Amino acid sequence: MIGFNKHSVNSPRYLLSILLLLPLLGCQQTKLVFTDEQAPVTPSFYRLEGAPQLHRVQPELNLSTESWAPEVHPLTADFTLHLFPPSPSKLNYVELVLINSHQPFNNLDILNTALNERAIWLASQHPISCIESLRIRAAMHSISIKMACPAQEIPQSLSILADSWQDWAFEQIDIDNVRRKLKLNKHINAYSGAEIDKVWADIILGDKHPYNQALNNLVLQGELSHSKLAELQQEMRTGARWHLFMSLPANHRASNLAQANILTKEVLIEEAERLAERLTRSSAVTAKEGREGTEEAAALVKVAQETNTAAESFINTDKIIYLIDAPGAVQTQVRVGYRLPLSASSSGSNSDTLKSEFSSSHPLSCQLLADWLGRSFSGRLYYDLREKRGLTYGIYGRCFDNPQSRTLKYYASTQVQHTGAFVAGILAHLQLTTAQEVASAELTALKSYEKSKYTLTMQSQYSSKIQYIKQLTLQRSSEDLANIQIQITALTGEDLMQMSQSIFDSPPYILLRGDADKISGDLKDKLPGWHIEEIEP
């Protein structure tokens, strides 16, 4: 039992301590004061006072694809070799990519986890020096397994890549560990708030969309076995095509090739032909299954075309704020965006869409509106809501351009008391782009950003190959990518306004994750025309 001395209780020092504690106790009951709305502020581009006058340099945009685009060698109907320019490191970057442009890979999350588990096992078993460079990169329509190896280890590396797609590839991995990792990922997403992106996909695409059906198969994850994993792996090969990336040898005199351990282009092609034959021979897919896969893919394309017949089918008419209740959350996660049509008509192809006017179905509309408003620092949303008003640590825009969907998304987090003002600020900026033409200095800054992004991407072998895989997935050419830069160079303020009007004239989809009891009233005050609908994650 703790006792107090009578004199110490009555001492001035004790009474002073009590007085100092009273404000702290009172702070716990302080009423939340919500931030007021403000008119949108756009960035200004002018020379800083006192800054030195610099000579303006306008470097030429190199639209040639020779420095990064590969030589293409179709070896079979389903296997293509792509020989990229020599690597500065003298290593050969070999990459085996499986691509299916017509349908997503079902249960990709399971196979990705299993392939990474196999990579860990291989690192402890295989003697070649480049085994630790083995990497897996999985997307809805592509699965890439790659290594960076010296010339003398190319045959072994190609064998490892081919073995990853054999029936017995996963026999040695710990299947229990794969199941544990899949379960752990689910809990991490729920704890971290990443569940909002799954809900976002369900809202903007619909829960029946192929992309939302392809992941998070909890039943299969719980029952996963070596045999089911092998079946899943072989199913993914149906209707897909192989693409092998390799690096061309640097220029050497023929007499020095053997001494320098350099493989000639002819030898690389021979190695690729052996790999193509091995993958074809080992395929568990019969001719009948292959025909069924092709027919199924064609049916999916037809369904996609029917659901993308016109831009009007994607126009959102309801002003609804979807809210995931997270009691006690100290911040609100925000998603605002649009689903865009893939083509202006059901018969439109990717090439036709790239040549069309700047409507909501043009891929460039999605890309430019994401960057104009959502790039960091000089993007309108970041500049106003972060730099000027301090409502967030960062807000960004991104265009998700995929074979079966195209979406534009702005994403950020904000403090509870800023929620209403923050969302209202985003909507105000969207509307401002439809009513006011962009200033020439801001348009120039946007063009410079796009030019720099393209140049940096193409100067990096890593990023240029990621972009190249995306082009293959979308069934677009390297020339299409270069032609987009020409369109950006010729872009006018009127073009940019036309893009924004074709998309932002309709209300966006809005999804929030935060404490509903605290933020609902503020949202109703700031956005009276919007209906709040709570939704389960």
C-alpha positions, -999 to +999 in steps of 0.1 A: +000+000+000+013+034-010+011+061+016+015+099+013+031+122+038+006+148+049+032+176+045+042+165+010+005+165-002+001+201+010+034+212-004+035+239-032+055+215-054+028+188-052+000+213-060+020+227-089+023+191-104-015+187-102-021+220-120+003+210-148-015+177-153-050+193-156-044+207-191-031+173-203-063+156-190-084+182-206-067+176-240-082+141-241-116+156-243-108+182-269-134+184-297-122+176-332-120+207-353-124+200-390-105+219-417-123+244-439-126+241-476-105+264-499-106+272-536-081+252-556-046+267-562-026+258-593+012+258-595+031+287-610+062+283-631+084+314-630+121+322-625+130+326-588+140+361-577+178+363-575+184+330-592+211+330-619+200+331-655+207+297-671+210+290-707+179+271-718+186+238-733+161+219-754+175+184-760+162+165-790+138+137-781+154+105-795+124+086-809+146+059-825+139+025-810+173+010-820+190+017-787+165-003-766+142-023-789+153-059-795+158-080-826+127-102-829+131-139-840+099-159-841+111-195-836+077-213-834+041-203-834+042-199-796+078-190-790+096-158-799+132-148-792+140-112-784+177-102-786+183-069-768+214-046-772+245-057-753+246-052-716+271-026-702+280-052-674+289-078-700+264-102-684+237-118-704+202-109-690+181-140-698+144-137-691+117-162-699+083-146-701+049-163-704+022-139-718-015-143-723-031-111-736-066-126-738-072-137-702-055-132-668-036-159-651-059-175-625-045-179-590-014-159-600-008-150-563-004-187-555+020-195-583+041-163-576+045-174-540+055-209-551+080-197-577+097-174-551+098-203-527+115-224-554+140-197-560+150-198-524+155-236-526+175-233-558+198-207-543+209-233-517+212-262-542+226-249-575+263-244-580+263-217-608+275-183-597+245-163-610+218-184-592+212-156-567+202-133-595+171-154-601+140-131-599+103-136-605+080-108-617+043-116-620+014-096-634-021-104-645-011-112-680+026-120-677+049-142-656+087-135-659+116-155-646+150-140-652+187-143-644+218-122-651+247-146-660+281-147-676+283-162-711+296-196-699+266-202-677+239-194-703+231-231-710+226-238-673+205-207-667+182-216-696+178-250-682+168-235-648+142-213-665+128-243-684+127-265-653+106-239-635+077-249-659+080-287-656+054-309-638+080-317-611+092-281-606+077-278-571+084-313-557+112-301-535+097-269-521+080-267-486+043-266-496+033-258-459+055-227-460+038-216-492+004-219-475+017-200-445+030-172-466-003-168-484-022-167-451+003-142-437-001-119-467-039-118-461-034-108-425-007-082-434-031-066-459-059-064-434-036-049-407-019-024-430-051-012-446-042-026-480-076-042-481-089-009-495-073-017-529-092-050-531-125-032-523-116-005-549-111-031-576-145-046-568-162-012-569-146+002-601-145-031-621-173-052-605-167-083-584-174-105-615-146-090-636-119-115-646-093-096-627-113-099-594-120-136-600-083-144-606-069-138-571-076-147-534-089-182-539-090-190-502-103-226-507-074-235-530-049-218-508-061-239-478-060-272-498-029-265-517-007-295-525+022-303-548-002-320-573-026-291-573+002-266-577+015-286-608-020-286-623-023-249-617+010-242-634+001-263-665-033-246-668-016-212-671+003-224-701-029-230-721-034-202-747-002-184-736+029-176-756+066-178-747+090-149-751+127-153-744+148-122-738+186-124-742+214-099-745+234-097-777+272-100-774+292-068-775+312-062-806+344-084-806+367-096-833+359-131-843+393-144-832+387-132-797+353-146-791+364-180-777+390-164-755+366-138-741+339-164-734+315-146-757+285-163-773+277-153-808+243-143-820+240-176-839+248-196-807+222-177-787+196-185-814+206-222-813+202-222-775+168-205-778+157-231-803+167-259-779+147-242-752+117-238-774+118-275-784+121-285-747+091-264-736+070-277-764+080-313-758+074-311-721+041-294-723+013-312-705-012-295-726-027-318-753-038-305-787-074-308-776-067-288-745-049-262-766-078-258-789-102-255-759-079-228-744-079-209-777-117-211-779-120-200-743-097-170-749-117-160-780-149-162-760-134-139-733-123-114-759-158-113-773-173-108-738-148-080-732-157-063-765-194-066-757-189-049-724-168-022-739-191-012-768-192+024-760-177+050-736-212+057-722-212+023-705-184+035-681-198+069-672-206+070-635-238+089-627-242+082-590-226+105-564-217+079-538-189+079-513-181+043-503-168+041-468-150+013-451-154+018-414-122+016-394-130+026-358-101+044-341-082+051-373-061+082-370-061+088-408-084+083-437-073+065-468-086+080-500-092+066-535-108+087-562-109+076-599-126+065-630-130+033-651-123+042-688-133+024-720-107+004-738-119+016-772-144+040-787-163+011-803-166-027-800-145-032-832-118-008-821-083-022-818-054-010-797-038+006-828-070+022-838-075+037-803-039+051-803-047+070-835-081+083-825-090+117-810-083+125-774-114+110-759-118+090-727-109+058-746-074+071-757-047+056-735-028+089-736-058+106-719-055+083-689-017+087-687-016+125-690-044+132-666-027+109-640+005+129-644-009+164-648-028+162-615-010+134-597+027+137-603+047+147-572+058+183-564+046+200-596+014+180-600-017+201-592-030+179-564+004+175-547+012+212-550-021+224-536-031+198-510+004+190-498+027+219-504+003+248-499-023+234-475-005+205-457-035+182-458-014+151-467+021+137-469+015+130-506-011+124-532-004+106-565-021+096-597-017+065-618-031+050-650-036+013-649-037+003-686-044-035-690-058-057-718-092-060-701-095-027-682-082+008-680-086+028-648-074+062-636-068+065-598-057+092-574-047+079-540-035+093-507-041+094-469-051+124-448-057+131-411-092+126-397-099+163-393-088+170-430-110+144-446-139+165-459-117+194-471-093+169-487-119+150-507-136+183-517-102+197-528-096+168-551-131+172-567-126+209-571-093+203-590-110+178-613-137+203-622-112+231-626-095+212-654-127+210-674-135+248-671-101+265-674-074+259-701-040+251-688-013+279-689+014+274-715+041+273-688+023+245-670+017+226-702+054+229-711+063+215-676+040+185-682+055+178-716+090+180-701+080+155-674+067+131-700+098+135-722+121+129-692+101+099-680+103+083-714+140+090-718+150+077-684+129+045-690+145+038-723+180+043-709+176+016-683+176-020-694+156-030-664+128-004-669+128-006-707+122-044-705+093-039-681+078-014-706+085-038-734+066-066-717+037-043-711+037-034-749+037-072-757+008-077-732-012-049-748-003-062-783+013-029-791+046-023-809+077-004-799+068+021-826+035+028-809+053+038-778+075+062-798+045+076-816+029+085-783+058+108-776+051+126-809+015+131-799+027+145-765+050+170-783+022+183-804-003+185-775-021+218-770-040+232-740-072+226-759-064+189-763-058+186-726-091+203-718-108+179-742-093+150-724-104+162-690-139+171-702-144+136-717-136+120-683-141+145-654-175+158-665-190+128-648-187+121-610-158+099-600-159+067-579-148+076-543-137+051-517-126+060-482-113+039-452-115+057-419-135+061-387-171+065-399-183+081-366-158+109-368-157+117-405-193+111-418-206+144-405-177+164-420-182+147-454-219+155-453-212+192-446-185+195-472-201+174-499-239+178-495-247+163-529-230+130-522-245+100-505-223+080-480-226+042-482-207+020-457-192-011-473-176-042-458-140-050-468 
